C-alpha cells in the first residue's frame, strides 16, 4: 500500500510537470481528453490510499502533527498547482507558481520521510 501510494505520488508530480511544460509551450496537447482526466484519477487514488494508510496505521492529523502538516502542504500544493495551470497570466507567474508548487512537494516528501513537523 505504501509503495503504491509513493508511485502514484510520483506519477502525479510527473503529470503536473508535463502539463506545466505544455502550458509554457501553449501546446494543443493540453486539450487531449486523457490529459484532462488522468491527473484527477491518479490524485483520487492517491488520496484514497493516503486515507487508507492512515486508517490502517491508526493515525490521525490531530494527534500526529506531522500528518496534519503534510495535509496542509498538500492543500497548498493543490492551490499553487491550480494557480500555475489555470490562473497565472504570463510565463513568469507560471514559473513562479510551478516553483512554489514544487516547494510544497519538497516539504511533503520531507515530512513523509522524517515524520517531523516544521511549522506546527
QUIDA-V329556 format. One record per helix or strand. SS is the DSSP state (A for helix, B for strand). FROM is the first residue (numbers start at 1). TO is the last residue. If there is no record, write none. Layout:
BEGIN
ss-><SS,SS>
from-><FROM,FROM>
to-><TO,TO>
END
This chain:
BEGIN
ss-><A,A,A,A,A>
from-><2,28,33,65,91>
to-><24,31,56,87,114>
END
